């Protein structure tokens, strides 16, 4: 079984592996409880943004161990590998060597293959262009090409040691530059989607969602750090996009009212986008069906809410995300996979791209020729975008929070 000290160190390593690869804090705490049971020890995990601290609940001296963490990545394959052995510990004793073997296996699992990742970046950007009302196949193909170029640059920059922020800045700048040339080529107002859809695949959805879950569970410090990290990434994406467009010698056009794709095309494109996001998060292939199915179902509900029930965009996003949350909360618990990953993959197509673009266009216009009308339009677009994102976070987080409360009560 190993000594209590080595068992505690292993539990802390498991918690760090989960935290660093996108698992929610609630599921990480539950994993520690299961390993306590399987290894016959008693420890308590204290999570924070920069470190994890593990205290020995049975030690009167208050001995504690700590390990630095950096919860900025999402690798569902690693989480799934660790959670398999954690699940066996829930039902009875587990060998320490088995847990350490699972840790070694998880640490060796790479990100998605570069070719597959590049194809997913292309497919995701192209699918979003369809959903956001691209009015020509040329725009869809250019959006896909721009997404692929950004994906290649991110992987190359990562190999050279660049972190998430430089990668996002580089990809967003190049996307803006290519998009500027598309706009200069007179491809219509939809040409702006070439740049927009290629940067929307950079949005840090799992960090926003995990932060919302922490805030709902009153882990205020960790939750605010997660949200703050996501905001920093979004700012970097916005700066890169504006820089690229300016380097390309273009200005964002005003995006006209997009024609919604017919329901079948809309739903299929949402499924493609969900599958592509699953690849971004290095999700094992056996799990990909879940976000794809939930995403298509949610987007059908979103389409109905807008076109048939005449709901507002924020209300429609809330309805769709509640559908995803209710459908995938039990799935993520049963399969022990990060809800933030499969949940955001399912609803990425609901990101308010047109309102983000209108906000960016307004900000650029205000810097050059501010007018009260432009200020009002920009503020309205920004408020709508924030409302939709908040509705998405709430719609996804509330069902998973309810699930965590129920599971904790059953455990007690």
PyMOL commands that set and color helices and strands:
alter all, ss='L'
color gray80, all
select helices_A, chain A and resi 4-20+25-39+76-91+96-108+114-131+137-159+164-184+189-200+205-216+220-247+263-280+285-307+313-335+339-350+353-369+372-411
alter helices_A, ss='H'
color red, helices_A
select strands_A, chain A and resi 43-47+51-56+64-68
alter strands_A, ss='S'
color yellow, strands_A
deselect
rebuild
show_as cartoon
